[in-house]
Amino acid sequence: MTSAAENSLDDEYVDDTAPEPYPSDEPDPEDAGYDGAQWDLADRLSLRRVAGLSTELTDVTEVEYRQLRLERVVLVSVWTTGSEVDAENSLLELKLLAETAGSEILEGLIQRRQRPDPATYIGRGKVDELRQVVVATGADTVICDGELAPAQLRNLEDRVKVKVIDRTALILDIFAQHAKSAEGKAQVELAQLQYLKQRLRGWGGNLSRQAGGRASGGAGIGGRGPGETKLETDRRRIHSRIAKLRASLREMDSTRETKRAERRRHEIPSVAIVGYTNAGKSSLLNRLTGAGVLVEDALFATLDPTTRRAETADSRVYTLTDTVGFVRHLPHDLVEAFASTLEESAQADLLVHVVDGSDPDPVGQIKAVRTVLNDIGAGKVAELIVINKADRADPDQLVALRSQYPDSMIVSARTGRGIDELRARVEAGLPRPEIEVTALIPYQRGDLVNRIHQAGELIDVDHQAEGSLIRARVNAQLAGMLEPYQVAPAG
């Protein structure tokens, strides 16, 4: 049953000329399988650690015993700009990221400062308080809501006495868990190595010990000889691995570029679905095309781009691409490593910008996504804002979003609300063929008629004795193929 507030909201957005109201907020049983079989999701959920179900042994005599449990995490954030609500939303997002990576959140701390402390991120006095919280809660990891410099990371670990990671390392860890394709795994490994090479360190003097003696003190082939430290050896190996990954990604880029060039040759319009992570991009792609892409209520659930063929109401062909989700302060190393994937957005004819209407800060999501789009050169591509999850959103917030973004539209990929209108808006936003032709096509050339339906815009058709008299808008390549059959337009 829909509430009165929802009904009033629907009446505001429904065109008076459209007799059919929005569907109910309950999913249609006939559409229950629009996400496909979801075998990938079943594999991901087949073995998962669950908090609170472990049995702690009181007498452990075997040194090989290790307790298998979730990491126990304390979150730390420095509030420098914006309101207190913005700082809390950022920490809440860090909590969701940590839970996605497989952590149990014990405590969250926010400190108000003009800028992060250059030595310890939160200041020396606050580090002692953080140490007390870690001891009191029994945490084994501290996650900072920002990118830490190598010195900050080292100083914090030395004083807190537990593992410390930053937001960048956390996102990289999630990407490493969820990458499936060879290209995705290579991109994530490249980003991880670029992040790691400046943060190598050892316990005590392990990595600062110099190699020496015969065969570089046992280092064997590959060491540069006496005097090279293990830290330098590892860093050199990282640089070598980065070079190999870049070469491998260049080969994969050529394959992706070949596919894009083929679509450009046939002048097939492309639509890219972009947006914040967990905004419902994959669900929307499944609704529009039946792609069966993995869907999960988690951040960065899908990383590998998926392109599917779609058709307009008049049979024109275009492509829909589901891209990797964005997030506030997306690590620069990830943007660089996923450059070829993100190019799908920059080269699209239309961006369907999906926003989570139920999020506490949807406007902040829109700003964060647009920042990344500008960074990758997609800021000038035509954009259609789609406010998703209308079945879970506050109606007042939807009204505020529509007033702030008048050209946006409200949908629910879960219930199917607004999907037909979205298809119509996408089709209207596709580029139109530029050349109008009138041609009498013999019935033996049905292939040309099919090409007009797929790549052109049919205006009028009249079946005559000699063939089909067609008036249509087509691209330059198809106009050249129709030139032998062109006739003067009537009237």
C-alpha positions as CSV (number, residue, x, y, z in Angstrom):
1,M,0.0,0.0,0.0
2,T,1.3,3.4,-0.8
3,S,1.1,6.2,1.8
4,A,-0.7,9.5,1.3
5,A,2.6,11.4,1.1
6,E,3.8,9.1,-1.7
7,N,0.5,9.5,-3.6
8,S,0.7,13.2,-3.4
9,L,4.3,13.0,-4.7
10,D,3.3,10.8,-7.6
11,D,0.5,13.2,-8.6
12,E,3.1,16.0,-8.7
13,Y,5.4,14.2,-11.1
14,V,2.9,12.4,-13.4
15,D,2.1,14.2,-16.7
16,D,-1.6,14.9,-17.0
17,T,-1.6,13.4,-20.5
18,A,-0.3,10.0,-19.2
19,P,-3.3,8.0,-18.0
20,E,-1.3,5.3,-16.2
21,P,-0.1,6.1,-12.7
22,Y,3.2,5.0,-11.3
23,P,3.4,1.3,-10.3
24,S,3.1,0.3,-6.7
25,D,6.2,0.4,-4.5
26,E,6.0,-3.4,-4.2
27,P,7.9,-5.3,-6.8
28,D,5.9,-6.9,-9.6
29,P,6.1,-10.7,-9.2
30,E,6.4,-11.0,-13.0
31,D,9.5,-8.8,-12.9
32,A,11.2,-10.7,-10.0
33,G,13.8,-12.2,-12.3
34,Y,14.9,-9.0,-14.0
35,D,18.3,-9.3,-12.2
36,G,18.9,-12.7,-13.7
37,A,20.1,-15.8,-11.9
38,Q,22.8,-13.9,-9.9
39,W,25.2,-16.9,-9.8
40,D,28.1,-14.5,-9.2
41,L,26.4,-13.2,-6.1
42,A,25.8,-16.7,-4.9
43,D,29.5,-17.5,-5.2
44,R,30.4,-14.4,-3.3
45,L,28.1,-15.3,-0.5
46,S,28.9,-19.0,-0.4
47,L,31.6,-18.5,2.3
48,R,31.5,-15.4,4.5
49,R,32.7,-14.7,8.1
50,V,29.9,-13.7,10.5
51,A,30.6,-11.7,13.6
52,G,29.7,-13.0,17.0
53,L,29.7,-16.7,16.2
54,S,33.3,-17.7,17.2
55,T,34.2,-19.7,20.3
56,E,37.3,-18.3,22.1
57,L,39.6,-21.0,23.5
58,T,40.8,-20.3,27.1
59,D,43.8,-22.6,27.0
60,V,45.7,-22.4,23.7
61,T,48.7,-24.8,23.7
62,E,49.2,-25.0,19.9
63,V,51.2,-22.1,18.5
64,E,49.6,-22.7,15.1
65,Y,46.2,-21.7,16.4
66,R,44.9,-18.5,15.1
67,Q,41.5,-17.1,15.8
68,L,39.5,-16.7,12.6
69,R,37.3,-13.6,13.0
70,L,36.5,-10.2,11.5
71,E,39.0,-7.4,12.0
72,R,38.0,-5.2,15.0
73,V,38.3,-1.6,13.8
74,V,38.3,1.9,15.2
75,L,37.5,4.7,12.8
76,V,39.2,8.1,13.0
77,S,38.3,11.2,11.0
78,V,39.6,14.8,11.0
79,W,36.9,17.4,10.4
80,T,38.4,20.3,8.5
81,T,35.7,21.8,6.3
82,G,31.9,21.7,6.0
83,S,29.3,21.1,8.6
84,E,29.2,18.6,11.4
85,V,26.6,16.6,9.4
86,D,29.1,16.4,6.5
87,A,31.7,15.1,8.8
88,E,29.4,12.5,10.2
89,N,28.2,11.4,6.8
90,S,31.9,10.9,5.7
91,L,32.5,8.8,8.8
92,L,29.3,6.8,8.1
93,E,30.6,6.1,4.6
94,L,33.9,5.0,6.0
95,K,32.0,2.6,8.2
96,L,30.2,1.1,5.2
97,L,33.5,0.8,3.4
98,A,35.1,-1.0,6.3
99,E,32.1,-3.4,6.7
100,T,32.3,-4.2,3.0
101,A,36.0,-5.1,3.4
102,G,35.1,-7.5,6.2
103,S,35.4,-5.6,9.5
104,E,33.6,-5.2,12.8
105,I,33.3,-1.5,13.7
106,L,33.9,-0.9,17.4
107,E,34.2,2.9,17.7
108,G,34.3,6.1,15.6
109,L,36.2,9.2,16.5
110,I,36.0,12.7,14.9
111,Q,38.5,15.5,15.6
112,R,37.9,19.1,14.7
113,R,41.1,20.7,13.3
114,Q,42.0,23.3,10.7
115,R,44.2,20.8,8.9
116,P,45.4,17.3,9.6
117,D,48.6,17.1,11.7
118,P,51.6,16.6,9.4
119,A,53.2,14.1,11.8
120,T,50.4,12.0,13.3
121,Y,47.2,13.1,11.4
122,I,45.3,13.8,14.6
123,G,47.9,15.4,16.8
124,R,50.2,13.9,19.5
125,G,47.8,14.3,22.4
126,K,44.9,12.7,20.5
127,V,47.1,9.8,19.6
128,D,47.4,8.9,23.3
129,E,43.6,9.0,23.6
130,L,43.3,6.8,20.5
131,R,45.7,4.3,22.1
132,Q,43.4,4.2,25.2
133,V,40.3,3.6,23.0
134,V,42.2,0.8,21.1
135,V,43.2,-0.9,24.4
136,A,39.7,-0.5,25.9
137,T,37.9,-1.9,22.9
138,G,40.4,-4.6,22.0
139,A,40.7,-3.3,18.4
140,D,43.4,-4.6,16.1
141,T,43.1,-2.0,13.3
142,V,42.7,1.7,13.0
143,I,41.3,3.2,9.8
144,C,41.8,6.9,9.1
145,D,39.3,8.8,6.9
146,G,41.9,10.3,4.6
147,E,45.1,9.5,2.7
148,L,48.0,9.3,5.1
149,A,51.6,10.2,4.2
150,P,54.2,7.5,4.8
151,A,55.5,9.4,7.8
152,Q,52.0,9.8,9.3
153,L,51.3,6.1,8.8
154,R,54.6,5.1,10.5
155,N,54.2,7.5,13.4
156,L,50.7,6.3,14.1
157,E,51.6,2.6,14.1
158,D,54.6,3.2,16.3
159,R,52.4,4.9,19.0
160,V,49.1,3.1,18.7
161,K,50.8,-0.3,18.5
162,V,48.2,-1.8,16.0
163,K,47.9,-1.8,12.3
164,V,46.9,1.6,10.8
165,I,45.5,2.0,7.3
166,D,43.9,4.9,5.5
167,R,40.9,5.4,3.3
168,T,42.9,4.7,0.1
169,A,44.2,1.4,1.3
170,L,40.7,0.4,2.4
171,I,39.2,1.1,-1.0
172,L,42.0,-0.7,-2.7
173,D,41.4,-3.7,-0.5
174,I,37.7,-3.8,-1.5
175,F,38.6,-3.5,-5.2
176,A,41.0,-6.4,-4.8
177,Q,38.3,-8.6,-3.3
178,H,35.7,-7.8,-6.0
179,A,37.8,-7.7,-9.2
180,K,36.9,-10.6,-11.4
181,S,38.2,-10.0,-15.0
182,A,41.9,-10.2,-15.9
183,E,41.8,-6.4,-16.8
184,G,40.2,-5.5,-13.5
185,K,42.7,-7.6,-11.4
186,A,45.6,-6.0,-13.3
187,Q,44.2,-2.5,-12.8
188,V,43.7,-3.1,-9.0
189,E,47.2,-4.6,-8.6
190,L,48.7,-1.6,-10.4
191,A,47.0,0.8,-8.1
192,Q,48.0,-1.2,-5.1
193,L,51.7,-1.3,-6.1
194,Q,51.7,2.5,-6.9
195,Y,50.3,3.1,-3.4
196,L,52.7,0.6,-1.7
197,K,56.0,1.7,-3.3
198,Q,56.1,4.8,-1.2
199,R,55.1,3.1,2.0
200,L,57.4,0.1,2.3
201,R,58.7,-0.5,5.7
202,G,59.9,-3.4,7.8
203,W,59.8,-4.5,11.4
204,G,63.0,-3.4,13.2
205,G,65.9,-3.5,10.7
206,N,64.6,-6.2,8.4
207,L,64.3,-4.1,5.3
208,S,67.2,-1.7,6.2
209,R,69.8,-4.5,6.4
210,Q,72.3,-4.3,3.6
211,A,73.2,-7.2,1.3
212,G,76.8,-8.3,1.3
213,G,79.2,-11.1,0.9
214,R,79.3,-13.6,-1.9
215,A,76.2,-13.5,-4.2
216,S,74.9,-10.4,-2.4
217,G,74.7,-12.1,1.0
218,G,72.5,-14.9,-0.3
219,A,70.3,-12.5,-2.3
220,G,71.2,-14.5,-5.4
221,I,70.6,-13.4,-9.0
222,G,68.5,-10.2,-9.0
223,G,70.3,-8.3,-6.3
224,R,72.5,-5.4,-7.3
225,G,75.4,-6.5,-5.1
226,P,76.8,-5.6,-1.7
227,G,75.4,-2.4,-0.2
228,E,71.8,-2.7,-1.5
229,T,69.2,-2.9,1.3
230,K,66.3,-5.3,1.2
231,L,64.0,-2.2,1.0
232,E,65.7,-1.1,-2.2
233,T,65.5,-4.6,-3.6
234,D,61.7,-4.8,-2.9
235,R,61.1,-1.3,-4.3
236,R,63.0,-2.2,-7.5
237,R,60.9,-5.4,-7.9
238,I,57.7,-3.3,-7.4
239,H,58.9,-1.0,-10.2
240,S,59.5,-4.0,-12.4
241,R,56.1,-5.4,-11.7
242,I,54.4,-2.1,-12.4
243,A,56.2,-1.9,-15.8
244,K,54.9,-5.4,-16.7
245,L,51.3,-4.5,-15.6
246,R,51.3,-1.3,-17.6
247,A,52.4,-3.3,-20.7
248,S,49.7,-5.9,-20.1
249,L,47.1,-3.2,-19.7
250,R,48.2,-1.5,-22.9
251,E,47.4,-4.7,-24.8
252,M,44.0,-5.0,-23.1
253,D,43.4,-1.3,-24.0
254,S,44.0,-2.0,-27.6
255,T,41.3,-4.7,-27.5
256,R,38.8,-2.4,-25.8
257,E,39.7,0.4,-28.3
258,T,39.0,-2.0,-31.2
259,K,35.5,-2.6,-29.9
260,R,34.9,1.1,-29.5
261,A,36.2,1.8,-33.0
262,E,33.8,-0.7,-34.4
263,R,30.9,1.0,-32.7
264,R,32.1,4.4,-33.9
265,R,32.4,3.1,-37.5
266,H,28.8,2.0,-37.4
267,E,27.9,5.2,-35.6
268,I,26.1,3.4,-32.8
269,P,25.1,5.8,-30.0
270,S,26.4,4.9,-26.5
271,V,24.9,5.6,-23.1
272,A,27.0,5.3,-19.9
273,I,25.4,4.7,-16.5
274,V,27.5,6.5,-14.0
275,G,27.0,7.4,-10.3
276,Y,28.0,6.9,-6.7
277,T,28.8,3.4,-5.6
278,N,25.7,1.4,-4.4
279,A,23.3,3.9,-6.1
280,G,21.7,1.1,-8.1
281,K,23.5,1.3,-11.5
282,S,23.7,-2.4,-12.0
283,S,20.0,-2.9,-11.0
284,L,19.1,-0.2,-13.5
285,L,21.0,-1.9,-16.3
286,N,19.3,-5.2,-15.5
287,R,15.9,-3.4,-15.6
288,L,16.6,-1.8,-18.9
289,T,18.4,-4.7,-20.7
290,G,18.0,-7.9,-18.6
291,A,21.8,-8.1,-18.4
292,G,21.9,-10.2,-15.3
293,V,24.8,-8.2,-13.8
294,L,25.6,-9.0,-10.1
295,V,23.6,-6.9,-7.7
296,E,24.4,-6.6,-4.0
297,D,23.6,-4.0,-1.3
298,A,27.3,-3.2,-0.8
299,L,29.9,-0.6,-1.9
300,F,31.8,-1.4,-5.1
301,A,29.9,-4.7,-5.6
302,T,30.7,-4.6,-9.3
303,L,33.9,-3.2,-10.8
304,D,34.1,-4.6,-14.3
305,P,32.2,-2.5,-16.9
306,T,29.4,-4.3,-18.7
307,T,28.1,-3.2,-22.1
308,R,24.8,-4.4,-23.4
309,R,22.9,-3.8,-26.7
310,A,19.5,-2.0,-26.4
311,E,16.9,-0.8,-28.9
312,T,14.7,2.3,-29.0
313,A,11.0,2.1,-29.7
314,D,11.6,2.6,-33.4
315,S,14.3,-0.1,-33.4
316,R,17.4,2.1,-33.4
317,V,20.3,0.3,-31.8
318,Y,22.4,1.8,-29.0
319,T,24.7,0.5,-26.2
320,L,24.3,0.8,-22.4
321,T,27.4,0.5,-20.3
322,D,27.5,0.0,-16.5
323,T,30.7,1.7,-15.2
324,V,32.6,1.4,-11.9
325,G,31.0,3.4,-9.0
326,F,32.5,6.6,-7.7
327,V,33.1,7.7,-4.1
328,R,34.2,10.9,-2.3
329,H,38.0,11.3,-2.5
330,L,38.4,8.4,-5.0
331,P,42.1,7.5,-4.8
332,H,44.1,9.1,-7.6
333,D,46.0,5.8,-8.2
334,L,42.7,4.1,-8.9
335,V,41.6,6.8,-11.3
336,E,44.9,6.4,-13.2
337,A,44.8,2.6,-13.2
338,F,41.1,2.5,-14.3
339,A,41.7,5.1,-17.0
340,S,40.7,2.8,-19.9
341,T,37.5,1.8,-18.1
342,L,36.5,5.3,-17.2
343,E,37.1,6.4,-20.8
344,E,33.7,4.7,-21.5
345,S,32.1,7.6,-19.7
346,A,34.1,10.3,-21.5
347,Q,33.3,8.9,-25.0
348,A,29.6,8.3,-24.4
349,D,26.9,10.3,-26.1
350,L,24.8,10.5,-22.9
351,L,25.5,10.0,-19.2
352,V,22.7,8.5,-17.0
353,H,23.8,9.8,-13.6
354,V,22.2,7.6,-11.0
355,V,21.7,9.0,-7.5
356,D,20.7,7.2,-4.4
357,G,17.6,9.1,-3.3
358,S,17.6,7.4,0.1
359,D,21.1,8.5,1.0
360,P,21.5,11.1,3.8
361,D,23.5,13.4,1.4
362,P,22.5,12.8,-2.2
363,V,23.7,16.3,-3.2
364,G,27.1,15.5,-1.9
365,Q,27.0,12.3,-4.0
366,I,26.2,14.3,-7.1
367,K,29.1,16.8,-6.5
368,A,31.5,13.9,-5.9
369,V,30.6,12.1,-9.1
370,R,30.8,15.3,-11.1
371,T,34.3,16.0,-9.7
372,V,35.5,12.6,-11.0
373,L,33.7,13.1,-14.3
374,N,35.6,16.4,-14.8
375,D,38.8,14.7,-13.9
376,I,38.4,12.1,-16.6
377,G,37.2,14.6,-19.3
378,A,33.5,13.7,-19.2
379,G,32.3,16.9,-17.7
380,K,30.8,18.2,-20.9
381,V,28.9,15.1,-21.9
382,A,25.1,15.4,-21.8
383,E,23.8,14.3,-18.4
384,L,20.5,12.9,-17.3
385,I,20.1,12.7,-13.5
386,V,18.1,9.7,-12.3
387,I,17.1,9.6,-8.7
388,N,16.9,5.9,-7.8
389,K,15.5,4.0,-4.8
390,A,12.3,6.0,-4.7
391,D,10.6,3.1,-2.8
392,R,13.0,3.7,0.1
393,A,13.5,7.5,0.0
394,D,11.9,10.2,2.1
395,P,9.2,11.9,-0.1
396,D,10.2,15.3,1.3
397,Q,13.8,14.7,0.2
398,L,12.6,13.7,-3.3
399,V,10.7,16.9,-3.6
400,A,13.8,18.9,-2.5
401,L,15.9,17.1,-5.1
402,R,13.5,17.6,-7.9
403,S,13.3,21.3,-7.1
404,Q,17.1,21.6,-7.1
405,Y,17.5,19.5,-10.2
406,P,14.4,20.2,-12.3
407,D,15.5,18.1,-15.3
408,S,16.0,15.0,-13.1
409,M,13.6,12.1,-12.9
410,I,12.6,9.7,-10.1
411,V,12.7,5.9,-10.6
412,S,12.9,2.7,-8.6
413,A,14.9,-0.1,-10.2
414,R,13.5,-2.5,-7.5
415,T,9.8,-1.8,-8.2
416,G,9.9,-0.7,-11.8
417,R,8.6,2.8,-11.1
418,G,9.5,5.3,-13.8
419,I,11.5,2.8,-15.9
420,D,9.3,3.3,-19.1
421,E,9.7,7.1,-18.7
422,L,13.4,6.6,-18.3
423,R,13.6,4.6,-21.5
424,A,11.8,7.4,-23.3
425,R,14.1,10.1,-21.9
426,V,17.2,8.1,-22.9
427,E,15.9,7.6,-26.4
428,A,15.2,11.4,-26.7
429,G,18.7,12.2,-25.5
430,L,20.4,10.0,-28.2
431,P,22.1,11.9,-31.1
432,R,19.8,12.1,-34.2
433,P,21.2,11.2,-37.6
434,E,22.0,14.4,-39.5
435,I,21.1,13.6,-43.2
436,E,17.5,13.3,-44.4
437,V,17.1,11.1,-47.5
438,T,14.2,9.8,-49.6
439,A,14.9,6.5,-51.4
440,L,13.0,3.9,-53.4
441,I,14.6,0.7,-52.1
442,P,13.9,-2.5,-54.1
443,Y,12.4,-5.3,-52.1
444,Q,15.5,-7.4,-52.8
445,R,17.5,-4.9,-50.6
446,G,15.8,-5.6,-47.4
447,D,19.2,-5.4,-45.7
448,L,19.3,-1.6,-46.3
449,V,15.8,-1.3,-44.8
450,N,17.1,-3.2,-41.8
451,R,20.1,-0.9,-41.5
452,I,17.8,2.2,-41.6
453,H,15.8,0.7,-38.7
454,Q,18.9,0.0,-36.7
455,A,21.1,3.0,-37.3
456,G,18.7,5.6,-38.7
457,E,15.4,7.3,-37.8
458,L,12.5,6.2,-40.0
459,I,10.1,9.1,-40.8
460,D,7.8,7.6,-43.4
461,V,7.4,4.5,-45.6
462,D,5.2,3.7,-48.6
463,H,5.3,0.3,-50.1
464,Q,4.9,0.5,-53.9
465,A,5.2,-1.9,-56.8
466,E,8.9,-1.2,-57.4
467,G,9.9,-1.2,-53.7
468,S,9.6,0.7,-50.5
469,L,9.6,4.5,-50.7
470,I,11.3,5.5,-47.5
471,R,12.0,8.9,-46.0
472,A,14.5,8.7,-43.1
473,R,17.3,10.4,-41.3
474,V,20.6,8.5,-41.6
475,N,24.3,9.0,-41.0
476,A,26.8,9.8,-43.7
477,Q,27.9,6.2,-44.2
478,L,24.4,4.9,-44.7
479,A,23.5,7.8,-46.9
480,G,26.3,6.8,-49.3
481,M,24.9,3.3,-49.4
482,L,21.4,4.6,-50.2
483,E,22.6,7.1,-52.9
484,P,21.9,4.8,-55.9
485,Y,18.2,4.5,-54.8
486,Q,17.6,8.2,-53.8
487,V,14.7,10.0,-55.4
488,A,13.5,13.5,-55.2
489,P,11.2,14.1,-52.3
490,A,7.5,14.4,-53.1
491,G,6.0,17.9,-53.2
